[in-house]
Amino acid sequence: MSIWRVILSILFPPLAVIDKGCGSVLIVLILTILGWIPGVIAALIILNSPNK
């Protein structure tokens, strides 16, 4: 996980997980709409996972 991805996930979480698939983007987008902090946490978890 690069520093640019971390910064992007803090500023706009759905854009940081765009290459992880449509489901990840949708989940992070919904969590970001509900609250910014849950969206950031979900984006960091998805980016830190070893899948793909």
N, C-alpha and C positions, 0 to 999 in steps of 0.2 A: 504494500500500500504506500503510494508516494505522498509526499507532503501536499502536492497539488490536489490530490483526491480528498485529503482530509479537509483542506481549506474549502474546497467546493462542496463537500458534504455539510460543512457548517453553514455556508452561505445559502446554498440551494440544494437540499438533500436529494430530490428526485433526479436532478441532472447528474449527480455523482454516480448513481447506480444505473444509468441508461444502458450500459453494455451488459448488465446482468440479466436482462430479460424483462418482458412486459409485466410479469407478476410482481417482481421486485419494485419496479417503478410505480406500479399501482398501489402497492402496500405503503411505500414510503410517501407517496403523494397524499394518500388518505390520512396517514399519521401526521404529515406536515400541516394539512388543513385543520385537523383537530387540535394540533398544538405543535409549535415549532420544535420543542425539545424532544418529544417522542420521534419525530421524523429524523432528527439528527442522530439519535441513538440507533434507530433502525438502520439508517444508512451506514453508520460506522460498523454495525454488526454484520451487515450484508457484505460490505467491502472487506471485512476481516475474515470472512468465512473462506475455507480452502476450496470450495466448489468453483468450477470453471476457471 
